[in-house]
Amino acid sequence: MNVPTLFFLIAGIIGLGFLGQWLFRLTRVPEVMLLIGAGVVLREFLPFDESMVLQAAPYFGAFALLVILFEGGLHLDFRHMLEQWKNSLALLVFVFAFSFLLITALCVYLFEYPQLNAMLLASALSCTSAAIVVPLVRQVKMSRSVQTVLELESSVSDAIAVLITVTLLNIFTQSQSDSSVTWMVLASLTGALWIGPLAAVVWGWLMGKLAGQPLVYLATFAAMLVVYASCEAVHSSGVFGVFLFALILSNGPRLFSRFWKSTDGREELREWMGTDVKGFHAELTFLVRVFFFVFLGLLFDYRSVTFQVLVEAAAIYAALLIARWLAVGRIKIGESKEEQRRARRALFLFMPRGLASAVLATIPLQYGVQVSSEFITVAICIVFLTNLAITTGVRWVEKGHLPTVQEVVKHD
């Protein structure tokens, strides 16, 4: 492929992203399947090396997640998060646990997977995709409470899936002592909890001194990468650390102003965070999100979809629906029964799997674990099915919706 052709291709993908957003405003159908379909078409008609795409998947997946979760943290109100953390935690625990147990049992007893393979596939498919949920909930009409619960659930579930997958592989494939496994789990759970907030406090103080200076966003982008790398260095979740970094950085000026009356640059920092950082990062997030979905399409080879794969994918998808239904039934958001019903409708539908699930399905090969030929294909089929559900169900969620985010802001 020559340079002009490559540039035309990049421009076409970006244009397709704008087209998808315009169609969403017109039809309320998200652009997810349109962009994934574009990736499938590109795989068919362009010179394609599948091994290169699989090698690039962990890097592109990590970059897409940290960019999108950084934006999620920037736009998440700390007050609403504190109000909904119990619902978010309950939804995360119940959804992940029910999904993991049902998929594992299904794969072991019905499809005769080895126990390790069944648990690895269950771990990969039990997490919802923050890269899909976080941008989409801001476009769909729903209450702020439901939006916050979905953002928090999806932001943490990817980290939990990575932790469980890596822990299972280390336990079953390496001679790890109990103490080393315990240390790895503790580091994974706690590293991001102090690295992200501490980095946000330090960087926020520094930016309060430098607010208004040119190229400060690029410096913040570099700081975001450092936070990710630092968390990963202690075997913690880099994307969760970045999420906390953005959350504290965005809400810090307002929180600190309650304890210290001296502005000391906090007003300038708040204004800068609301314009420069959020504006620039929104552009970057749109770009990454568009190529993220196209990349998902590149991973999918429809020729590998056999009858056996379709049966397994359909059964696992049914298990995910059952697990989601059981978990959502335990969540109560809203005053009246009608509000609770509408909230559960949104919580039930927003269960997309994304690049994290596809990438986690490839990790066993890196550890030398032999998996069946349909292992990865089943995972990508689940990604398609869960995103197709969102594509067809947004109008159902918005039917008789609770006040939108914009409406809440106006009343506040």
Residue pairs with C-beta under 8 A, 6 or more apart in sequence:
1 9
1 46
1 47
9 42
13 35
13 38
13 290
13 291
13 294
14 287
14 290
16 34
16 35
16 38
16 290
17 31
17 35
17 286
17 287
17 289
17 290
19 31
19 34
20 30
20 31
20 34
20 35
20 290
21 31
23 29
23 31
23 34
24 30
24 31
24 139
28 140
28 394
28 395
28 398
29 391
29 392
29 394
30 136
30 139
30 390
30 391
30 394
31 293
32 132
32 136
32 293
32 352
32 387
32 390
32 391
33 387
33 388
33 391
35 290
35 293
35 294
35 296
35 297
36 293
36 294
36 296
36 297
36 300
36 384
36 387
37 297
38 293
38 294
38 297
39 293
39 294
39 295
39 296
39 297
39 298
39 299
39 300
40 297
40 298
40 300
40 302
41 297
42 48
42 294
42 297
42 298
43 297
43 298
43 300
43 301
48 298
50 301
53 295
53 298
53 299
54 299
54 362
57 295
57 299
57 355
57 358
57 359
57 362
58 359
58 362
60 291
60 292
60 295
60 355
61 355
61 356
61 358
61 359
62 228
62 238
62 239
63 288
64 131
64 288
64 289
64 291
64 292
64 355
65 130
65 131
65 158
65 239
65 355
65 356
66 224
66 225
66 228
66 238
66 239
66 242
67 281
67 284
67 285
67 288
68 130
68 131
68 134
68 135
68 285
68 288
68 289
68 292
69 130
69 131
69 134
69 155
69 239
69 240
69 242
69 243
69 246
70 224
70 242
70 243
70 245
70 246
70 281
71 134
71 135
71 246
71 278
71 281
71 282
71 285
72 130
72 134
72 151
72 155
72 243
72 246
73 242
73 243
73 244
73 245
73 246
73 247
73 249
73 250
74 246
74 247
74 249
74 250
74 273
74 277
74 278
74 281
75 138
75 250
75 278
76 148
76 151
76 152
76 247
76 250
76 251
77 144
77 148
77 251
78 247
78 251
78 254
78 255
80 144
80 145
80 148
81 148
81 152
81 247
83 145
83 148
84 145
84 148
84 149
84 152
84 333
85 152
87 145
87 149
87 331
87 332
87 333
88 148
88 149
88 152
88 153
88 156
90 327
90 330
90 331
91 149
91 153
91 327
91 328
91 331
91 347
92 152
92 153
92 156
92 157
92 160
94 326
94 327
94 330
95 126
95 128
95 153
95 157
95 323
95 324
95 327
95 351
96 126
96 127
96 157
96 160
96 161
98 322
98 323
98 324
98 326
98 327
99 122
99 125
99 126
99 319
99 320
99 323
99 324
100 119
100 122
100 123
100 126
100 164
101 122
102 319
102 320
102 322
102 323
103 118
103 121
103 122
103 125
103 126
103 316
103 319
103 320
104 115
104 118
104 119
104 122
106 118
106 315
106 316
106 319
107 113
107 117
107 118
107 121
107 122
107 312
107 316
108 115
108 118
110 315
111 312
111 315
113 121
113 372
116 168
116 172
116 369
117 364
117 369
117 371
117 372
117 375
119 168
120 165
120 168
120 169
120 360
120 361
120 363
120 364
120 369
120 371
121 316
121 361
121 375
121 378
121 379
123 161
123 164
123 165
123 168
123 360
124 161
124 165
124 356
124 357
124 360
124 361
124 379
125 316
125 320
125 353
125 357
125 379
125 382
126 157
126 161
127 154
127 157
127 158
127 160
127 161
127 353
127 356
127 357
127 360
128 153
128 154
128 157
128 350
128 351
128 352
128 353
129 154
129 158
129 352
129 353
129 354
129 355
129 356
129 357
130 151
130 154
130 155
130 157
130 158
130 239
130 354
131 289
131 292
131 354
131 355
131 356
132 154
132 352
132 354
132 387
132 390
133 150
133 151
133 153
133 154
133 350
133 352
134 151
134 154
134 155
135 285
135 289
136 350
136 390
137 146
137 147
137 150
137 151
137 350
138 147
138 405
140 346
140 394
140 397
140 398
141 397
141 398
141 401
141 404
142 346
142 397
142 398
142 401
142 402
142 404
143 333
143 334
143 339
143 342
143 343
143 401
143 402
143 403
143 404
143 408
144 403
144 405
144 408
145 333
145 334
145 343
146 333
146 343
146 346
146 347
146 402
147 405
149 331
149 333
149 347
150 346
150 347
150 350
154 350
155 239
155 240
155 243
156 240
158 237
158 239
158 240
158 356
159 188
159 192
159 237
159 239
159 240
161 356
161 357
161 360
162 237
162 356
162 360
163 185
163 188
163 189
163 237
165 360
165 363
166 184
166 188
166 363
167 181
167 184
167 185
167 188
169 363
169 364
169 367
169 369
170 176
170 181
170 184
171 181
172 369
173 367
173 368
173 369
176 184
184 235
187 234
187 235
187 236
188 235
188 236
188 237
189 236
190 236
191 231
191 234
191 235
191 236
191 237
191 241
192 231
192 236
192 237
192 238
192 240
192 241
192 244
193 244
195 227
195 230
195 231
195 234
195 236
195 241
196 227
196 231
196 240
196 241
196 242
196 243
196 244
196 245
196 247
196 248
197 244
197 245
197 248
199 223
199 226
199 227
199 230
199 241
199 245
200 244
200 245
200 246
200 247
200 248
200 249
200 252
201 248
201 252
203 220
203 223
203 245
203 249
204 248
204 249
204 252
204 253
204 269
207 216
207 220
207 265
207 269
207 272
208 253
208 264
208 265
208 266
208 268
208 269
209 265
210 216
211 265
211 268
211 269
211 271
211 272
212 268
212 272
216 272
216 276
216 277
217 276
217 277
217 280
217 281
220 277
221 281
221 284
223 245
224 242
224 245
224 246
227 238
227 241
227 242
227 245
228 238
228 239
228 241
228 242
229 238
230 241
231 237
231 238
231 240
231 241
231 242
232 238
249 273
250 273
252 269
253 266
253 267
253 269
253 270
253 273
254 270
256 266
257 263
257 266
292 354
292 355
295 355
296 354
296 355
296 358
296 380
296 383
299 358
299 380
300 380
300 384
301 377
304 373
304 374
304 377
305 377
305 381
306 374
308 374
309 374
309 377
309 378
309 381
310 381
312 374
312 378
313 378
313 381
313 382
313 385
316 378
316 382
317 382
317 385
317 386
320 351
320 382
320 386
324 348
324 351
325 348
328 344
328 347
328 348
329 344
331 343
331 344
331 347
332 340
333 339
333 340
333 343
333 344
333 347
334 340
334 342
334 343
334 402
338 400
339 402
342 400
342 401
342 402
343 402
345 396
345 397
346 397
349 389
349 390
349 393
349 396
349 397
350 390
350 397
351 386
351 389
352 383
352 386
352 387
352 389
352 390
353 379
353 382
353 383
353 386
353 387
354 383
354 387
357 379
357 382
357 383
358 376
358 379
358 380
358 383
360 379
361 375
361 376
361 378
361 379
361 380
362 376
364 371
364 375
365 371
403 411
